[in-house]
Amino acid sequence: MFLANLAILVLAGFVGFAVISKVPNTLHTPLMSGTNAIHGIVLLGGVIVLGSGVDDPLSRALALIAIIFGTLNVVGGFLVTDRMLGMFKHRPESRKGAEK
């Protein structure tokens, strides 16, 4: 069972990499929003597992790791998205440019 799950995880990683590498640059911001939503679900799942009172130390450790990585991905994704969207904002002209 473990080997089958590990094989699925590795194959999903390869498929995910192949799909993401084919995405054009103009779609990266919507893609980041979608992955933020997915990582939010991972984060919520980890909190639910820890809050349900699971006694298995492996399950608790994996839930904690999911919470940490999910939080990092959500925060990092929002920072990257904000920076990308900031590139499209109009900058006010400087005073020297306005005087001329």
MMTF fields as JSON, N, C-alpha, C and O atoms, coordinates in Angstrom:
{
  "mmtfVersion": "1.0.0",
  "mmtfProducer": "UNKNOWN",
  "numBonds": 399,
  "numAtoms": 400,
  "numGroups": 100,
  "numChains": 1,
  "numModels": 1,
  "chainsPerModel": [1],
  "groupsPerChain": [100],
  "chainIdList": ["A"],
  "bondAtomList": [4, 2, 8, 6, 12, 10, 16, 14, 20, 18, 24, 22, 28, 26, 32, 30, 36, 34, 40, 38, 44, 42, 48, 46, 52, 50, 56, 54, 60, 58, 64, 62, 68, 66, 72, 70, 76, 74, 80, 78, 84, 82, 88, 86, 92, 90, 96, 94, 100, 98, 104, 102, 108, 106, 112, 110, 116, 114, 120, 118, 124, 122, 128, 126, 132, 130, 136, 134, 140, 138, 144, 142, 148, 146, 152, 150, 156, 154, 160, 158, 164, 162, 168, 166, 172, 170, 176, 174, 180, 178, 184, 182, 188, 186, 192, 190, 196, 194, 200, 198, 204, 202, 208, 206, 212, 210, 216, 214, 220, 218, 224, 222, 228, 226, 232, 230, 236, 234, 240, 238, 244, 242, 248, 246, 252, 250, 256, 254, 260, 258, 264, 262, 268, 266, 272, 270, 276, 274, 280, 278, 284, 282, 288, 286, 292, 290, 296, 294, 300, 298, 304, 302, 308, 306, 312, 310, 316, 314, 320, 318, 324, 322, 328, 326, 332, 330, 336, 334, 340, 338, 344, 342, 348, 346, 352, 350, 356, 354, 360, 358, 364, 362, 368, 366, 372, 370, 376, 374, 380, 378, 384, 382, 388, 386, 392, 390, 396, 394],
  "bondOrderList": [1, 1, 1, 1, 1, 1, 1, 1, 1, 1, 1, 1, 1, 1, 1, 1, 1, 1, 1, 1, 1, 1, 1, 1, 1, 1, 1, 1, 1, 1, 1, 1, 1, 1, 1, 1, 1, 1, 1, 1, 1, 1, 1, 1, 1, 1, 1, 1, 1, 1, 1, 1, 1, 1, 1, 1, 1, 1, 1, 1, 1, 1, 1, 1, 1, 1, 1, 1, 1, 1, 1, 1, 1, 1, 1, 1, 1, 1, 1, 1, 1, 1, 1, 1, 1, 1, 1, 1, 1, 1, 1, 1, 1, 1, 1, 1, 1, 1, 1],
  "groupList": [{"groupName": "MET", "atomNameList": ["N", "CA", "C", "O"], "elementList": ["N", "C", "C", "O"], "formalChargeList": [0, 0, 0, 0], "bondAtomList": [1, 0, 2, 1, 3, 2], "bondOrderList": [1, 1, 2], "singleLetterCode": "M", "chemCompType": "L-PEPTIDE LINKING"}, {"groupName": "PHE", "atomNameList": ["N", "CA", "C", "O"], "elementList": ["N", "C", "C", "O"], "formalChargeList": [0, 0, 0, 0], "bondAtomList": [1, 0, 2, 1, 3, 2], "bondOrderList": [1, 1, 2], "singleLetterCode": "F", "chemCompType": "L-PEPTIDE LINKING"}, {"groupName": "LEU", "atomNameList": ["N", "CA", "C", "O"], "elementList": ["N", "C", "C", "O"], "formalChargeList": [0, 0, 0, 0], "bondAtomList": [1, 0, 2, 1, 3, 2], "bondOrderList": [1, 1, 2], "singleLetterCode": "L", "chemCompType": "L-PEPTIDE LINKING"}, {"groupName": "ALA", "atomNameList": ["N", "CA", "C", "O"], "elementList": ["N", "C", "C", "O"], "formalChargeList": [0, 0, 0, 0], "bondAtomList": [1, 0, 2, 1, 3, 2], "bondOrderList": [1, 1, 2], "singleLetterCode": "A", "chemCompType": "L-PEPTIDE LINKING"}, {"groupName": "ASN", "atomNameList": ["N", "CA", "C", "O"], "elementList": ["N", "C", "C", "O"], "formalChargeList": [0, 0, 0, 0], "bondAtomList": [1, 0, 2, 1, 3, 2], "bondOrderList": [1, 1, 2], "singleLetterCode": "N", "chemCompType": "L-PEPTIDE LINKING"}, {"groupName": "ILE", "atomNameList": ["N", "CA", "C", "O"], "elementList": ["N", "C", "C", "O"], "formalChargeList": [0, 0, 0, 0], "bondAtomList": [1, 0, 2, 1, 3, 2], "bondOrderList": [1, 1, 2], "singleLetterCode": "I", "chemCompType": "L-PEPTIDE LINKING"}, {"groupName": "VAL", "atomNameList": ["N", "CA", "C", "O"], "elementList": ["N", "C", "C", "O"], "formalChargeList": [0, 0, 0, 0], "bondAtomList": [1, 0, 2, 1, 3, 2], "bondOrderList": [1, 1, 2], "singleLetterCode": "V", "chemCompType": "L-PEPTIDE LINKING"}, {"groupName": "GLY", "atomNameList": ["N", "CA", "C", "O"], "elementList": ["N", "C", "C", "O"], "formalChargeList": [0, 0, 0, 0], "bondAtomList": [1, 0, 2, 1, 3, 2], "bondOrderList": [1, 1, 2], "singleLetterCode": "G", "chemCompType": "PEPTIDE LINKING"}, {"groupName": "SER", "atomNameList": ["N", "CA", "C", "O"], "elementList": ["N", "C", "C", "O"], "formalChargeList": [0, 0, 0, 0], "bondAtomList": [1, 0, 2, 1, 3, 2], "bondOrderList": [1, 1, 2], "singleLetterCode": "S", "chemCompType": "L-PEPTIDE LINKING"}, {"groupName": "LYS", "atomNameList": ["N", "CA", "C", "O"], "elementList": ["N", "C", "C", "O"], "formalChargeList": [0, 0, 0, 0], "bondAtomList": [1, 0, 2, 1, 3, 2], "bondOrderList": [1, 1, 2], "singleLetterCode": "K", "chemCompType": "L-PEPTIDE LINKING"}, {"groupName": "PRO", "atomNameList": ["N", "CA", "C", "O"], "elementList": ["N", "C", "C", "O"], "formalChargeList": [0, 0, 0, 0], "bondAtomList": [1, 0, 2, 1, 3, 2], "bondOrderList": [1, 1, 2], "singleLetterCode": "P", "chemCompType": "L-PEPTIDE LINKING"}, {"groupName": "THR", "atomNameList": ["N", "CA", "C", "O"], "elementList": ["N", "C", "C", "O"], "formalChargeList": [0, 0, 0, 0], "bondAtomList": [1, 0, 2, 1, 3, 2], "bondOrderList": [1, 1, 2], "singleLetterCode": "T", "chemCompType": "L-PEPTIDE LINKING"}, {"groupName": "HIS", "atomNameList": ["N", "CA", "C", "O"], "elementList": ["N", "C", "C", "O"], "formalChargeList": [0, 0, 0, 0], "bondAtomList": [1, 0, 2, 1, 3, 2], "bondOrderList": [1, 1, 2], "singleLetterCode": "H", "chemCompType": "L-PEPTIDE LINKING"}, {"groupName": "ASP", "atomNameList": ["N", "CA", "C", "O"], "elementList": ["N", "C", "C", "O"], "formalChargeList": [0, 0, 0, 0], "bondAtomList": [1, 0, 2, 1, 3, 2], "bondOrderList": [1, 1, 2], "singleLetterCode": "D", "chemCompType": "L-PEPTIDE LINKING"}, {"groupName": "ARG", "atomNameList": ["N", "CA", "C", "O"], "elementList": ["N", "C", "C", "O"], "formalChargeList": [0, 0, 0, 0], "bondAtomList": [1, 0, 2, 1, 3, 2], "bondOrderList": [1, 1, 2], "singleLetterCode": "R", "chemCompType": "L-PEPTIDE LINKING"}, {"groupName": "GLU", "atomNameList": ["N", "CA", "C", "O"], "elementList": ["N", "C", "C", "O"], "formalChargeList": [0, 0, 0, 0], "bondAtomList": [1, 0, 2, 1, 3, 2], "bondOrderList": [1, 1, 2], "singleLetterCode": "E", "chemCompType": "L-PEPTIDE LINKING"}],
  "groupTypeList": [0, 1, 2, 3, 4, 2, 3, 5, 2, 6, 2, 3, 7, 1, 6, 7, 1, 3, 6, 5, 8, 9, 6, 10, 4, 11, 2, 12, 11, 10, 2, 0, 8, 7, 11, 4, 3, 5, 12, 7, 5, 6, 2, 2, 7, 7, 6, 5, 6, 2, 7, 8, 7, 6, 13, 13, 10, 2, 8, 14, 3, 2, 3, 2, 5, 3, 5, 5, 1, 7, 11, 2, 4, 6, 6, 7, 7, 1, 2, 6, 11, 13, 14, 0, 2, 7, 0, 1, 9, 12, 14, 10, 15, 8, 14, 9, 7, 3, 15, 9],
  "groupIdList": [1, 2, 3, 4, 5, 6, 7, 8, 9, 10, 11, 12, 13, 14, 15, 16, 17, 18, 19, 20, 21, 22, 23, 24, 25, 26, 27, 28, 29, 30, 31, 32, 33, 34, 35, 36, 37, 38, 39, 40, 41, 42, 43, 44, 45, 46, 47, 48, 49, 50, 51, 52, 53, 54, 55, 56, 57, 58, 59, 60, 61, 62, 63, 64, 65, 66, 67, 68, 69, 70, 71, 72, 73, 74, 75, 76, 77, 78, 79, 80, 81, 82, 83, 84, 85, 86, 87, 88, 89, 90, 91, 92, 93, 94, 95, 96, 97, 98, 99, 100],
  "secStructList": [7, 2, 2, 2, 2, 2, 2, 2, 2, 2, 2, 2, 2, 2, 2, 2, 2, 2, 2, 2, 2, 6, 1, 7, 4, 4, 4, 2, 2, 2, 2, 2, 2, 2, 2, 2, 2, 2, 2, 2, 2, 2, 2, 2, 2, 2, 2, 2, 2, 2, 2, 6, 6, 7, 7, 7, 2, 2, 2, 2, 2, 2, 2, 2, 2, 2, 2, 2, 2, 2, 2, 2, 2, 2, 2, 2, 2, 2, 2, 2, 2, 2, 2, 2, 2, 2, 6, 6, 1, 7, 7, 7, 7, 7, 2, 2, 2, 2, 2, 7],
  "xCoordList": [0.826, 0.0, 0.875, 0.616, 1.909, 2.791, 3.491, 3.612, 3.95, 4.663, 3.743, 4.173, 2.493, 1.535, 1.281, 1.24, 1.111, 0.895, 2.116, 1.982, 3.304, 4.531, 4.661, 5.082, 4.303, 4.351, 3.374, 3.7, 2.188, 1.201, 1.728, 1.562, 2.359, 2.916, 4.003, 4.027, 4.893, 5.978, 5.416, 5.842, 4.467, 3.862, 3.104, 3.151, 2.407, 1.693, 2.675, 2.377, 3.827, 4.852, 5.337, 5.478, 5.595, 6.037, 4.956, 5.248, 3.72, 2.621, 2.421, 2.234, 2.457, 2.311, 3.391, 3.108, 4.626, 5.728, 5.531, 5.759, 5.109, 4.902, 3.786, 3.894, 2.717, 1.595, 1.974, 1.691, 2.612, 2.957, 3.992, 3.942, 4.911, 5.944, 5.374, 6.015, 4.188, 3.569, 2.664, 2.12, 2.491, 1.597, 2.281, 3.424, 1.582, 2.188, 2.304, 1.595, 3.206, 3.468, 2.24, 2.106, 1.337, 0.158, -0.816, -1.681, -0.698, -1.617, -1.026, -1.665, 0.16, 0.784, 0.053, -0.036, -0.476, -1.182, -2.457, -2.683, -3.317, -4.479, -4.084, -4.767, -2.993, -2.534, -2.089, -2.339, -1.431, -1.026, -2.248, -2.232, -3.302, -4.524, -5.133, -5.617, -5.108, -5.632, -4.816, -5.377, -3.503, -2.67, -2.785, -2.652, -3.033, -3.282, -4.531, -4.557, -5.565, -6.795, -6.537, -7.04, -5.761, -5.451, -4.65, -4.921, -3.672, -2.865, -3.677, -3.404, -4.671, -5.586, -6.366, -6.619, -6.751, -7.456, -6.521, -6.934, -5.266, -4.271, -4.088, -4.019, -4.01, -3.859, -5.054, -4.886, -6.248, -7.453, -7.519, -7.928, -7.123, -7.1, -6.146, -6.459, -4.976, -4.012, -4.543, -4.339, -5.229, -5.808, -6.912, -7.02, -7.726, -8.796, -8.219, -8.721, -7.168, -6.551, -5.977, -6.169, -5.275, -4.721, -5.817, -5.674, -6.905, -7.987, -8.88, -9.643, -8.806, -9.681, -9.181, -9.872, -8.01, -7.494, -6.885, -7.013, -6.234, -5.579, -4.405, -3.606, -4.311, -3.258, -1.994, -0.937, -2.089, -0.946, 0.102, -0.202, 1.328, 2.357, 2.721, 3.034, 2.682, 3.001, 1.951, 2.299, 0.685, -0.385, -0.279, -0.495, 0.051, 0.192, 1.386, 1.31, 2.483, 3.668, 3.393, 3.787, 2.717, 2.392, 1.416, 1.523, 0.471, -0.464, 0.277, -0.006, 1.209, 1.991, 2.843, 2.947, 3.445, 4.225, 3.325, 3.711, 2.112, 1.162, 0.775, 0.646, 0.588, 0.231, 1.377, 1.152, 2.584, 3.742, 3.941, 4.07, 3.966, 4.182, 3.002, 3.194, 1.79, 0.619, 0.644, 0.327, 1.023, 1.116, 2.188, 1.967, 3.335, 4.412, 3.985, 4.27, 3.307, 2.88, 1.797, 1.824, 0.846, -0.212, 0.369, 0.085, 1.173, 1.754, 2.686, 2.612, 3.551, 4.45, 3.697, 4.076, 2.642, 1.839, 1.173, 1.142, 0.634, 0.017, 1.05, 0.768, 2.234, 3.281, 3.713, 3.888, 3.882, 4.281, 3.173, 3.447, 1.925, 0.802, 0.694, 0.466, 0.854, 0.793, 1.906, 1.687, 3.08, 4.204, 3.968, 4.266, 3.431, 3.153, 2.072, 2.191, 1.021, -0.037, 0.448, -0.044, 1.403, 1.974, 2.725, 2.896, 3.17, 3.882, 2.944, 3.409, 1.639, 0.684, 0.08, -0.714, 0.426, -0.105, 0.65, 1.843, -0.087, 0.543, 1.309, 0.808, 2.515, 3.334, 3.121, 3.064, 3.004, 2.871, 4.174, 5.269, 4.02, 5.203, 5.975, 5.394, 7.292, 8.106, 7.931, 7.434, 8.33, 8.164, 8.996, 8.554, 10.181, 11.032, 10.358, 10.378, 9.76, 9.08, 7.821, 7.462, 7.141, 5.909, 6.205, 5.39, 7.345, 7.681, 8.057, 7.843, 8.607, 9.047, 7.915, 8.09],
  "yCoordList": [-1.192, 0.0, 1.262, 2.207, 1.264, 2.426, 2.657, 3.796, 1.581, 1.704, 2.244, 3.046, 1.809, 2.312, 3.805, 4.568, 4.226, 5.644, 6.481, 7.598, 5.942, 6.646, 6.788, 7.834, 5.742, 5.797, 6.845, 7.581, 6.916, 7.924, 9.324, 10.224, 9.515, 10.816, 11.243, 12.394, 10.331, 10.645, 10.941, 11.898, 10.133, 10.377, 11.699, 12.416, 12.031, 13.305, 14.471, 15.505, 14.315, 15.354, 15.577, 16.719, 14.498, 14.621, 15.24, 16.109, 14.798, 15.347, 16.827, 17.645, 17.169, 18.564, 19.443, 20.543, 18.969, 19.736, 19.915, 21.003, 18.855, 18.944, 19.92, 20.675, 19.912, 20.814, 22.253, 23.137, 22.506, 23.869, 24.469, 25.667, 23.673, 24.223, 24.643, 25.403, 24.166, 24.526, 25.755, 26.198, 26.311, 27.457, 28.727, 29.001, 29.508, 30.768, 31.788, 31.701, 32.749, 33.737, 34.544, 34.949, 34.79, 35.604, 34.911, 35.569, 33.627, 32.884, 32.57, 31.88, 33.052, 32.697, 33.294, 32.641, 34.524, 35.121, 34.349, 34.052, 34.003, 33.175, 31.796, 31.236, 31.258, 29.964, 30.047, 29.128, 31.145, 31.34, 31.423, 30.897, 32.078, 32.172, 30.791, 30.476, 29.976, 28.612, 27.762, 27.005, 27.879, 27.09, 27.602, 26.823, 28.906, 29.417, 28.772, 28.43, 28.604, 27.965, 26.501, 26.019, 25.807, 24.4, 24.285, 23.408, 25.157, 25.097, 25.524, 25.082, 26.378, 26.708, 25.492, 25.327, 24.634, 23.395, 22.448, 21.801, 22.364, 21.537, 22.027, 21.231, 23.335, 23.943, 23.615, 23.239, 23.756, 23.441, 21.955, 21.605, 21.085, 19.645, 19.294, 18.457, 19.933, 19.691, 20.146, 19.478, 21.288, 21.784, 20.844, 20.575, 20.348, 19.414, 18.125, 17.607, 17.603, 16.365, 16.575, 15.739, 17.687, 17.941, 18.196, 17.817, 18.834, 19.129, 17.949, 17.989, 16.889, 15.736, 14.798, 13.844, 15.052, 14.234, 12.913, 11.905, 12.906, 11.697, 11.364, 12.234, 10.086, 9.666, 9.185, 9.097, 8.876, 8.353, 9.453, 10.49, 9.249, 10.3, 10.619, 11.765, 9.62, 9.862, 10.768, 11.68, 10.529, 11.367, 12.791, 13.749, 12.926, 14.265, 15.006, 16.205, 14.28, 14.9, 15.317, 16.404, 14.45, 14.789, 15.963, 16.808, 16.014, 17.144, 18.436, 19.481, 18.37, 19.555, 20.017, 21.215, 19.077, 19.416, 20.025, 20.986, 19.461, 20.014, 21.437, 22.288, 21.703, 23.052, 24.029, 25.143, 23.613, 24.498, 24.791, 25.951, 23.742, 23.952, 24.669, 25.515, 24.34, 25.028, 26.508, 27.336, 26.849, 28.259, 28.981, 30.096, 28.357, 28.976, 29.211, 30.262, 28.239, 28.375, 29.434, 30.199, 29.493, 30.496, 31.901, 32.777, 32.119, 33.444, 33.824, 34.941, 32.912, 33.186, 33.43, 34.3, 32.675, 32.87, 34.226, 34.882, 34.655, 35.975, 37.08, 38.09, 36.906, 37.92, 38.022, 39.12, 36.875, 36.88, 37.471, 38.265, 37.091, 37.627, 39.131, 39.856, 39.609, 41.046, 41.78, 42.856, 41.205, 41.844, 41.865, 42.855, 40.767, 40.71, 41.722, 42.402, 41.823, 42.781, 44.218, 45.124, 44.438, 45.765, 46.275, 47.483, 45.376, 45.778, 46.464, 47.179, 46.259, 46.841, 48.144, 48.758, 48.582, 49.828, 51.003, 50.919, 52.106, 53.32, 53.994, 54.131, 54.404, 55.11, 56.606, 57.088, 57.333, 58.791, 59.376, 58.901, 60.409, 61.043, 61.766, 62.283, 61.793, 62.511, 64.003, 64.442, 64.785, 66.247, 66.847, 67.784, 66.313, 66.851, 66.647, 67.529, 65.462, 65.173, 66.011, 66.358, 66.345, 67.131, 68.602, 69.283, 69.106, 70.511, 70.807, 71.924, 69.842, 70.062, 70.084, 70.258],
  "zCoordList": [0.0, 0.0, 0.0, -0.746, 0.844, 0.909, -0.42, -0.872, -1.045, -2.316, -3.415, -4.244, -3.423, -4.416, -4.202, -5.168, -2.951, -2.665, -3.025, -3.524, -2.771, -3.124, -4.643, -5.138, -5.374, -6.835, -7.366, -8.297, -6.783, -7.197, -6.916, -7.739, -5.769, -5.419, -6.405, -6.842, -6.753, -7.685, -9.077, -9.723, -9.54, -10.848, -10.87, -11.869, -9.788, -9.71, -9.767, -10.365, -9.157, -9.224, -10.646, -11.082, -11.372, -12.755, -13.643, -14.465, -13.478, -14.278, -13.944, -14.844, -12.668, -12.262, -12.852, -13.327, -12.829, -13.409, -14.908, -15.438, -15.597, -17.042, -17.379, -18.345, -16.596, -16.861, -16.574, -17.382, -15.432, -15.042, -15.991, -16.272, -16.482, -17.37, -18.72, -19.446, -19.067, -20.344, -20.235, -21.246, -19.048, -18.849, -19.355, -18.991, -20.197, -20.662, -19.525, -18.522, -19.698, -18.65, -18.275, -17.12, -19.219, -18.922, -17.985, -17.407, -17.823, -16.953, -15.584, -14.79, -15.289, -14.019, -12.819, -11.78, -12.93, -11.8, -11.475, -10.302, -12.462, -12.12, -11.595, -10.738, -12.106, -11.63, -10.173, -9.393, -9.804, -8.408, -7.503, -6.391, -7.968, -7.173, -6.967, -5.88, -8.005, -7.876, -6.922, -6.13, -6.988, -6.077, -4.646, -3.703, -4.469, -3.118, -2.529, -1.347, -3.348, -2.876, -2.504, -1.49, -3.315, -3.029, -1.735, -0.915, -1.549, -0.331, 0.89, 2.006, 0.678, 1.769, 2.223, 3.416, 1.279, 1.616, 2.362, 3.324, 1.928, 2.626, 4.056, 4.992, 4.215, 5.539, 6.427, 7.587, 5.886, 6.646, 7.007, 8.114, 6.083, 6.367, 7.49, 8.337, 7.503, 8.582, 9.929, 10.943, 9.939, 11.194, 11.68, 12.877, 10.757, 11.137, 11.703, 12.7, 11.074, 11.573, 12.971, 13.854, 13.173, 14.504, 15.537, 16.7, 15.119, 16.047, 16.35, 17.315, 15.545, 15.752, 16.849, 17.207, 17.374, 18.466, 18.016, 18.711, 16.881, 16.385, 17.297, 17.643, 17.684, 18.61, 17.91, 18.535, 16.633, 15.891, 15.709, 15.12, 16.201, 16.081, 14.628, 14.308, 13.754, 12.346, 11.705, 10.954, 11.991, 11.448, 11.969, 11.227, 13.232, 13.809, 13.194, 12.925, 12.977, 12.379, 10.933, 10.511, 10.177, 8.791, 8.718, 7.829, 9.645, 9.678, 10.005, 9.419, 10.921, 11.266, 10.084, 9.82, 9.384, 8.192, 7.12, 6.454, 6.952, 5.974, 6.338, 5.459, 7.625, 8.066, 7.797, 7.324, 8.094, 7.889, 6.405, 6.014, 5.573, 4.139, 3.492, 2.618, 3.913, 3.379, 3.694, 2.84, 4.928, 5.317, 4.518, 4.044, 4.367, 3.581, 2.135, 1.561, 1.556, 0.163, 0.003, -0.961, 0.932, 0.828, 0.973, 0.155, 1.998, 2.222, 1.066, 0.553, 0.659, -0.452, -1.75, -2.533, -1.984, -3.192, -3.224, -4.265, -2.083, -2.042, -2.216, -2.86, -1.657, -1.838, -3.295, -3.823, -3.939, -5.353, -6.217, -7.118, -5.95, -6.72, -6.538, -7.506, -5.313, -5.055, -5.792, -6.348, -5.792, -6.501, -8.011, -8.679, -8.54, -9.976, -10.357, -11.376, -9.546, -9.844, -9.662, -10.336, -8.763, -8.556, -9.775, -9.937, -10.625, -11.832, -12.825, -13.713, -12.69, -13.625, -13.117, -13.829, -11.92, -11.378, -11.992, -12.282, -12.181, -12.697, -11.566, -10.45, -11.871, -10.892, -11.074, -12.205, -9.995, -10.145, -10.687, -10.384, -11.489, -12.062, -10.971, -10.017, -11.128, -10.148, -10.335, -11.371, -9.351, -9.421, -10.561, -11.226, -10.783, -11.856, -13.215, -14.073, -13.39, -14.646, -14.807, -15.932, -13.715, -13.787, -14.06, -14.682, -13.613, -13.818, -15.267, -15.74, -15.971, -17.357, -18.26, -19.466]
}
